[in-house]
């Protein structure tokens, strides 16, 4: 059983339509990442997709994420448990730290190779999330 801490998550009953809206937003970011030629744009939108997928998966458990310090880490932790893969936490934290350095430490250089590798990983996580959501949506019918 996955425990959702009150500090980071609030009980909320999402409709299938609301969950689909979140998923559509994640897919939009994934497509932007795939289509961009700029490494930083590819990276940022891949990361956005990643976090949004976590929000979608958590919504399936009836929780809404609270925006507060550390909530991205908590999203990654829960997402890792939901999808039953430590890779989410490992690569997610790498991406989160890179994003934070870019945002708060005066920037970092994100290479095309890094961005492409992260995008491949996020695409796999998107597919895993789709499988989970297919089972989830079938239980709602």
C-alpha positions as CSV (number, residue, x, y, z in Angstrom):
1,X,0.0,0.0,0.0
2,X,1.2,3.5,-0.9
3,X,1.0,6.1,1.9
4,X,0.2,9.6,0.8
5,X,1.5,12.1,3.4
6,X,-1.0,14.9,4.3
7,X,1.8,17.5,3.9
8,X,2.1,16.8,0.2
9,X,-1.2,15.2,-0.9
10,X,-4.9,16.0,-0.3
11,X,-7.7,13.6,-0.8
12,X,-9.6,14.4,-4.0
13,X,-12.1,12.5,-6.1
14,X,-11.0,12.9,-9.8
15,X,-13.4,12.1,-12.6
16,X,-12.2,10.1,-15.6
17,X,-12.4,13.3,-17.6
18,X,-10.1,15.2,-15.2
19,X,-7.5,12.4,-15.3
20,X,-7.7,12.4,-19.1
21,X,-7.1,16.2,-19.1
22,X,-4.0,15.8,-17.1
23,X,-2.8,13.0,-19.3
24,X,-3.4,15.1,-22.4
25,X,-1.3,17.9,-20.9
26,X,1.5,15.5,-20.3
27,X,1.3,14.2,-23.9
28,X,1.4,17.8,-25.2
29,X,4.6,18.4,-23.3
30,X,6.1,15.1,-24.6
31,X,5.3,16.1,-28.2
32,X,7.0,19.5,-27.7
33,X,10.0,17.8,-26.3
34,X,10.1,15.3,-29.2
35,X,9.8,18.0,-31.9
36,X,12.2,20.6,-30.5
37,X,15.8,20.8,-31.8
38,X,16.9,22.8,-28.8
39,X,18.4,20.6,-26.0
40,X,17.2,22.8,-23.2
41,X,13.6,22.9,-24.5
42,X,13.7,19.1,-25.1
43,X,14.9,18.6,-21.5
44,X,12.5,21.0,-19.9
45,X,9.4,19.7,-21.6
46,X,10.4,16.1,-21.0
47,X,10.7,16.9,-17.3
48,X,7.4,18.7,-17.3
49,X,5.8,15.6,-18.9
50,X,7.4,13.4,-16.3
51,X,6.1,15.4,-13.4
52,X,2.6,15.6,-15.0
53,X,2.6,11.9,-15.5
54,X,3.3,11.5,-11.8
55,X,0.4,13.8,-11.0
56,X,-1.9,11.7,-13.2
57,X,-0.9,8.5,-11.5
58,X,-1.4,9.9,-8.1
59,X,-4.8,11.2,-9.1
60,X,-5.8,7.6,-9.9
61,X,-5.3,6.9,-6.2
62,X,-7.6,9.8,-5.3
63,X,-5.0,12.3,-4.2
64,X,-4.1,15.8,-5.5
65,X,-0.5,17.1,-5.1
66,X,0.0,20.1,-2.9
67,X,2.5,22.6,-4.3
68,X,5.2,23.0,-1.6
69,X,8.9,22.7,-1.2
70,X,9.9,19.1,-1.9
71,X,6.7,18.1,-3.8
72,X,8.5,17.0,-7.0
73,X,10.6,14.6,-4.9
74,X,7.4,13.2,-3.4
75,X,5.8,12.9,-6.8
76,X,8.8,10.9,-8.1
77,X,8.7,8.6,-5.0
78,X,5.0,7.8,-5.4
79,X,5.4,7.4,-9.2
80,X,8.2,4.9,-8.6
81,X,6.0,2.9,-6.3
82,X,3.0,3.0,-8.6
83,X,4.9,1.9,-11.7
84,X,7.0,-0.4,-9.6
85,X,10.4,0.7,-10.9
86,X,13.3,2.4,-9.1
87,X,14.4,3.9,-12.4
88,X,11.7,6.5,-12.0
89,X,13.2,7.7,-8.8
90,X,16.9,7.4,-9.9
91,X,16.5,9.1,-13.3
92,X,13.8,11.5,-12.0
93,X,16.0,12.8,-9.3
94,X,18.8,13.2,-11.8
95,X,16.5,15.3,-14.0
96,X,15.1,17.2,-11.0
97,X,18.6,18.1,-9.8
98,X,19.7,19.2,-13.3
99,X,16.6,21.3,-13.6
100,X,17.2,22.9,-10.2
101,X,20.8,23.7,-11.2
102,X,19.6,25.2,-14.4
103,X,16.9,27.3,-12.6
104,X,18.6,28.2,-9.3
105,X,22.4,27.9,-9.8
106,X,23.0,30.1,-12.8
107,X,22.4,27.4,-15.4
108,X,24.0,24.3,-16.7
109,X,24.7,23.1,-20.2
110,X,22.3,20.4,-21.3
111,X,23.8,18.5,-24.3
112,X,21.8,17.1,-27.1
113,X,22.9,13.6,-26.1
114,X,21.6,14.2,-22.5
115,X,18.3,15.6,-23.7
116,X,17.8,12.7,-26.1
117,X,18.6,10.1,-23.4
118,X,16.1,11.7,-21.0
119,X,13.5,11.9,-23.7
120,X,13.9,8.2,-24.5
121,X,13.4,7.4,-20.8
122,X,10.4,9.7,-20.4
123,X,8.8,8.1,-23.5
124,X,9.2,4.6,-21.8
125,X,7.6,6.0,-18.6
126,X,4.8,7.5,-20.7
127,X,4.1,4.0,-22.2
128,X,4.2,2.4,-18.7
129,X,1.8,5.0,-17.4
130,X,-0.5,4.4,-20.3
131,X,-0.7,0.7,-19.4
132,X,-1.4,1.5,-15.8
133,X,-4.1,4.0,-16.9
134,X,-5.7,1.6,-19.2
135,X,-6.3,-0.8,-16.3
136,X,-7.4,2.2,-14.2
137,X,-10.0,3.4,-16.7
138,X,-11.3,-0.1,-17.2
139,X,-12.1,-0.3,-13.5
140,X,-14.1,2.9,-13.8
141,X,-16.4,1.5,-16.5
